[in-house]
Each structure stands twice: as C-alpha cells, then as structure tokens.
Amino acid sequence: MTPSYSEQDCRPCVADCQWHIGCSMMQILSLKLAEISNFATGAAGASAIQLYGFMAARDLLDPLRNYVFNRTRDDPFTIRDVSYPFIQMTGPKRGITMNSRVIIEYDMRIKRGENEQDDLVLIDGAATFSEITNFIPYIYRIHGDCGMAVDIRLAHLILAIEATLQVRIYELKDGCGSLNLTITCHVSYKPLQIKLFQGPIDKLRDQNRFVVAATLDTLMITEFKLVHQHGSISRRFESRVVPHGSMSHCAKFADLATIGVDIVWSILPTSLQEGF
C-alpha cells in the first residue's frame, strides 16, 4: 500500500500514466479440500473438519513467508459442511510476483482431540510454479498422506498490479440476529471468483484487509452478499484497474448494515525496476 513511485516518473502524467505497466503476478483464487476420506471426516467429528497450520508463498520480491493460510491449533478453521469444503484464506498480505519461479510451502494438519500427537498431517512440503506457463486459471492438487488432498486454484497474470481492499462496517443494526457476509472478487476478465471472506459479519473485524492481483485497464468486480434470517442482499462494486491511486465504494444493505470498501492500487517494486 505504500506508494513505490514518484509522480514525476509518470508519463505523460499521473492521471494518464503509461509508464508504470505492472508486472507478472500470481493470484490464488481459492483453497479447497479434495478426496475427503471417511476416516478423516470421522476423526474430526461427525460433521466438521478442523484445519490448522500454514501455507505461504516466497517470491523474488521478498524471501520471507507471505501467508495465504495461517491458523494455530487453538484457533483452527472449521469446515462444517464437507459438501462445500472451501478453506478460508487469511492472505496473502502483499502481491505475489512471478518474474521468476514462486515457491509455495505448506504444513497443514487436521485437529483430532486434545493431544497434538493424535492430529493428522494433511499436507507437508513445498511446490514450485513456473513464471513462463499457466496464464489461465487452473487447479494444482497437493496430495497428502491421510487420504485427502488440497486443491489450489490459481492464475498467472501479466501487466498486473496490487489491489488492497480495506472493508469497513460503518453501521450495524442492533438486535438484527445473525448476519453472515460473503465477499468475492472477479479480476482481469477471469470467470472464476476469488473467495475473500465468508462468515459472521463480526468476524470480519479481525480480518478486513485483502490483497489481490489485477491486470491493468480491466474491471475488478467486488461482490458483497449479506445473509440474514429472512433472505439475502447483494451489492456489486465495479472498479477500473489503474497503476496507482485509490477509490472508495459504500452501500446500504436495507436497514441492517452499511458496508464500504476502500481500494488502493500500487505497483510492485519489481515492475518499477523493469520500467526503468
């Protein structure tokens, strides 16, 4: 989110910049459990699977872990419906560059009972992704040792920038019962959704910042779906992807809530180096 450019470098000007053209980036669209065995389902309970551990990316921009999923054993992510086994991502916290190969490392486990030694290792290891292939969305399956696997749906974007979405709850009606919010995003004319958030609206306060990659001069569509006891309300925000700057959207969901999103566009330092 920190501007990594000088307005004097913009050509012909900051409002119509054709100099900062972005870079190759990876976008992880979703994580999902696959090959769910009866053994693993029964081990975690009759109708729930509890996941903890991490999945993180390492790229040329920063060798430190850029977490895509990061949960402790005391705060696992619970999949209550195995017919909809999507894993809630907690990141990444910055864009993932693909100017060279990207490493995804992972150590994810299934919680079983009170003792850690009884837990199942879901997946443990690392995978590399090439910067010269897979420009369309595809699924990469990571097989585990407990009869299960994790599917990563991802895409490689060119001329892409980092979009940081900060979601804000401006108003929330008291006594309106349980409210669940789903936030999804479409970028760069890709038909598949990026699943940013799904859960009770009060949980959003702990995780209200999301980072996605988007191709310049395309539309990024962010959709909010608020589910209440009598039905659901949806709102869509469209934003033209630009090299830098910011914009805001805000909408009322009947008399239940007012939700807004601030979007900050920024180019990654690697794309600046390429431009010069």
C-alpha positions as CSV (number, residue, x, y, z in Angstrom):
1,M,0.0,0.0,0.0
2,T,3.0,2.3,0.3
3,P,3.4,4.2,-3.0
4,S,6.6,2.9,-4.6
5,Y,6.8,5.5,-7.3
6,S,7.3,9.3,-7.8
7,E,4.7,11.3,-9.6
8,Q,7.5,12.9,-11.6
9,D,8.2,9.5,-13.1
10,C,4.7,9.1,-14.5
11,R,4.4,9.6,-18.3
12,P,2.7,11.6,-19.7
13,C,1.2,12.4,-16.3
14,V,-0.1,10.7,-13.1
15,A,-3.7,10.8,-14.3
16,D,-2.8,9.0,-17.5
17,C,0.3,7.1,-16.6
18,Q,1.5,4.8,-19.3
19,W,4.9,4.2,-17.8
20,H,4.1,2.1,-14.8
21,I,2.7,-1.0,-16.6
22,G,2.8,-3.6,-13.8
23,C,4.5,-7.0,-13.7
24,S,3.8,-10.7,-13.8
25,M,1.9,-11.8,-10.7
26,M,0.3,-14.9,-9.2
27,Q,-3.3,-14.9,-8.0
28,I,-4.5,-17.6,-5.8
29,L,-8.3,-17.9,-6.3
30,S,-9.3,-20.4,-3.7
31,L,-8.2,-23.3,-1.5
32,K,-10.4,-26.4,-1.2
33,L,-10.2,-29.8,0.4
34,A,-10.3,-32.7,-2.0
35,E,-10.6,-36.5,-1.8
36,I,-12.2,-36.3,1.6
37,S,-12.0,-39.7,3.2
38,N,-14.5,-41.1,5.6
39,F,-11.6,-41.7,8.1
40,A,-10.6,-38.1,8.2
41,T,-14.1,-36.8,8.5
42,G,-15.0,-39.2,11.3
43,A,-11.7,-38.3,13.1
44,A,-12.6,-34.7,13.4
45,G,-16.2,-35.2,14.3
46,A,-19.5,-36.2,12.8
47,S,-19.9,-33.1,10.6
48,A,-16.7,-31.0,11.0
49,I,-13.1,-30.9,10.0
50,Q,-10.7,-28.6,11.9
51,L,-7.7,-27.4,10.0
52,Y,-4.6,-25.5,11.3
53,G,-1.1,-24.8,10.1
54,F,0.1,-22.6,7.3
55,M,0.5,-22.2,3.5
56,A,2.8,-19.4,2.3
57,A,4.4,-18.1,-0.8
58,R,8.0,-17.0,-1.3
59,D,8.9,-14.9,-4.4
60,L,11.8,-12.8,-5.8
61,L,10.4,-9.6,-4.1
62,D,10.8,-10.9,-0.6
63,P,12.2,-14.2,0.7
64,L,10.0,-14.1,3.8
65,R,6.8,-16.1,4.0
66,N,3.7,-14.4,2.5
67,Y,1.0,-16.3,4.3
68,V,-2.0,-17.5,2.3
69,F,-3.4,-19.6,5.2
70,N,-2.2,-19.3,8.8
71,R,-4.1,-20.8,11.7
72,T,-2.9,-22.0,15.1
73,R,-4.1,-25.2,16.7
74,D,-6.0,-23.2,19.3
75,D,-7.8,-21.3,16.6
76,P,-8.4,-23.8,13.7
77,F,-10.5,-23.2,10.7
78,T,-13.6,-25.4,10.8
79,I,-15.3,-26.9,7.7
80,R,-18.8,-27.8,9.0
81,D,-20.2,-28.9,5.6
82,V,-18.0,-31.3,3.8
83,S,-20.1,-30.8,0.6
84,Y,-18.7,-27.3,0.5
85,P,-15.1,-27.8,1.6
86,F,-13.6,-24.4,0.8
87,I,-10.8,-23.2,3.1
88,Q,-10.9,-19.6,4.2
89,M,-7.7,-17.9,3.2
90,T,-6.1,-15.4,5.6
91,G,-3.8,-13.8,3.0
92,P,-1.7,-13.1,1.1
93,K,-0.7,-9.8,2.8
94,R,1.0,-8.5,-0.4
95,G,1.1,-9.3,-4.1
96,I,3.0,-12.4,-5.3
97,T,5.4,-11.6,-8.1
98,M,6.1,-14.1,-10.9
99,N,9.2,-12.6,-12.5
100,S,10.9,-15.8,-11.5
101,R,9.6,-19.1,-10.0
102,V,7.5,-18.9,-6.9
103,I,7.7,-21.4,-4.1
104,I,4.5,-22.4,-2.1
105,E,5.3,-24.1,1.1
106,Y,2.8,-25.7,3.4
107,D,2.3,-27.6,6.6
108,M,-1.4,-28.1,7.3
109,R,-2.9,-30.5,9.8
110,I,-6.3,-31.9,11.0
111,K,-7.0,-31.4,14.6
112,R,-8.1,-34.6,16.5
113,G,-9.0,-34.4,20.2
114,E,-6.8,-32.9,22.9
115,N,-3.3,-34.0,22.0
116,E,-1.3,-32.7,19.1
117,Q,0.4,-36.1,18.6
118,D,-3.0,-37.5,17.6
119,D,-3.5,-34.9,14.8
120,L,-3.4,-35.9,11.1
121,V,-0.8,-34.3,8.7
122,L,-2.9,-33.1,5.8
123,I,-0.1,-31.8,3.6
124,D,3.5,-31.0,4.3
125,G,6.1,-29.9,1.8
126,A,6.7,-27.3,-1.0
127,A,5.9,-26.8,-4.6
128,T,7.4,-24.5,-7.3
129,F,5.5,-22.7,-10.0
130,S,7.0,-21.5,-13.3
131,E,6.8,-17.9,-14.4
132,I,6.6,-18.9,-18.1
133,T,3.5,-21.1,-18.0
134,N,-0.1,-21.3,-16.9
135,F,-1.6,-18.0,-17.9
136,I,-5.1,-19.2,-17.4
137,P,-6.8,-20.3,-14.2
138,Y,-6.0,-23.9,-13.3
139,I,-6.1,-26.3,-10.4
140,Y,-2.9,-27.7,-8.7
141,R,-3.6,-30.6,-6.4
142,I,-1.4,-31.4,-3.4
143,H,-1.8,-35.0,-2.2
144,G,-1.5,-35.8,1.5
145,D,-0.8,-38.9,3.5
146,C,-4.2,-39.3,5.2
147,G,-6.4,-40.0,2.2
148,M,-7.0,-36.3,1.5
149,A,-5.7,-33.5,-0.7
150,V,-5.8,-29.8,-1.1
151,D,-6.7,-28.1,-4.4
152,I,-5.2,-24.6,-5.1
153,R,-6.9,-22.8,-7.9
154,L,-4.6,-20.1,-9.2
155,A,-3.7,-18.0,-12.3
156,H,-0.7,-16.2,-13.7
157,L,-1.4,-12.5,-14.6
158,I,0.7,-10.3,-16.8
159,L,0.9,-6.5,-16.6
160,A,-0.7,-6.8,-13.1
161,I,-0.8,-4.5,-10.1
162,E,-1.5,-5.0,-6.4
163,A,-5.0,-4.0,-5.2
164,T,-5.5,-3.7,-1.5
165,L,-9.1,-3.8,-0.3
166,Q,-10.0,-2.5,3.1
167,V,-13.6,-3.4,4.1
168,R,-15.3,-1.2,6.6
169,I,-18.6,-1.7,8.6
170,Y,-19.9,1.8,9.0
171,E,-23.3,0.9,10.5
172,L,-24.7,-2.3,12.0
173,K,-28.2,-2.6,13.3
174,D,-28.5,-3.8,16.9
175,G,-30.7,-6.9,17.6
176,C,-30.9,-7.9,13.9
177,G,-29.9,-11.5,14.6
178,S,-27.1,-13.5,13.0
179,L,-25.7,-11.8,9.9
180,N,-23.3,-13.7,7.5
181,L,-21.2,-12.0,4.9
182,T,-19.6,-13.4,1.8
183,I,-17.1,-11.3,-0.2
184,T,-15.9,-12.4,-3.6
185,C,-14.0,-10.7,-6.4
186,H,-13.6,-11.1,-10.1
187,V,-10.4,-9.7,-11.8
188,S,-9.0,-9.4,-15.2
189,Y,-11.9,-10.9,-17.1
190,K,-11.3,-14.2,-15.3
191,P,-14.6,-16.2,-15.0
192,L,-13.7,-17.6,-11.6
193,Q,-14.2,-16.0,-8.3
194,I,-11.6,-15.1,-5.7
195,K,-13.1,-16.1,-2.4
196,L,-12.0,-13.5,0.1
197,F,-14.3,-14.0,3.1
198,Q,-17.3,-16.0,4.3
199,G,-18.6,-16.0,7.8
200,P,-20.3,-14.0,10.5
201,I,-20.1,-10.3,10.0
202,D,-18.5,-9.7,13.4
203,K,-15.5,-11.9,12.4
204,L,-14.7,-9.5,9.5
205,R,-13.4,-7.0,12.1
206,D,-10.5,-9.3,12.7
207,Q,-9.7,-9.8,9.0
208,N,-10.9,-6.9,6.9
209,R,-7.9,-6.3,4.6
210,F,-7.4,-8.3,1.4
211,V,-4.8,-8.2,-1.4
212,V,-5.5,-9.3,-4.9
213,A,-3.7,-9.1,-8.3
214,A,-5.4,-7.4,-11.2
215,T,-4.5,-6.7,-14.8
216,L,-4.2,-3.0,-15.7
217,D,-7.1,-1.4,-17.6
218,T,-9.6,-4.2,-16.8
219,L,-12.6,-4.2,-14.4
220,M,-12.3,-5.6,-10.9
221,I,-15.8,-6.5,-9.6
222,T,-16.2,-6.9,-5.8
223,E,-19.5,-8.5,-4.6
224,F,-20.9,-8.5,-1.1
225,K,-23.7,-10.8,-0.1
226,L,-25.3,-10.3,3.3
227,V,-27.4,-13.3,4.5
228,H,-29.9,-12.6,7.2
229,Q,-32.8,-14.6,8.8
230,H,-35.3,-13.6,6.1
231,G,-33.1,-13.9,3.0
232,S,-30.1,-12.2,1.5
233,I,-29.0,-8.9,-0.1
234,S,-26.2,-8.5,-2.7
235,R,-24.2,-5.4,-3.8
236,R,-21.6,-5.2,-6.6
237,F,-18.9,-2.6,-6.9
238,E,-17.0,-2.1,-10.2
239,S,-13.6,-0.5,-10.3
240,R,-11.3,0.2,-13.3
241,V,-7.8,-1.1,-12.5
242,V,-5.2,1.8,-12.7
243,P,-1.5,1.8,-11.8
244,H,-1.8,3.8,-8.6
245,G,-4.2,5.8,-6.5
246,S,-7.3,4.9,-4.6
247,M,-11.1,4.9,-4.7
248,S,-14.0,4.1,-2.3
249,H,-17.4,2.5,-2.6
250,C,-20.2,2.3,0.0
251,A,-23.7,0.8,0.1
252,K,-26.5,0.2,2.5
253,F,-27.9,-3.3,3.0
254,A,-31.5,-2.3,3.7
255,D,-31.6,-1.1,7.3
256,L,-29.3,-3.9,8.5
257,A,-25.8,-2.5,7.8
258,T,-23.8,0.0,5.8
259,I,-20.6,-1.5,4.3
260,G,-17.9,0.2,2.4
261,V,-14.6,-0.8,0.7
262,D,-11.5,1.4,0.1
263,I,-9.3,0.2,-2.7
264,V,-5.6,1.2,-3.0
265,W,-3.8,0.4,-6.2
266,S,0.0,0.1,-6.3
267,I,2.7,-1.3,-8.5
268,L,5.3,-3.7,-7.0
269,P,8.9,-2.6,-6.9
270,T,9.9,-5.2,-9.4
271,S,7.7,-3.6,-12.0
272,L,9.4,-0.3,-11.4
273,Q,12.8,-1.8,-12.0
274,E,11.6,-3.3,-15.2
275,G,10.2,0.0,-16.3
276,F,13.5,1.7,-15.9
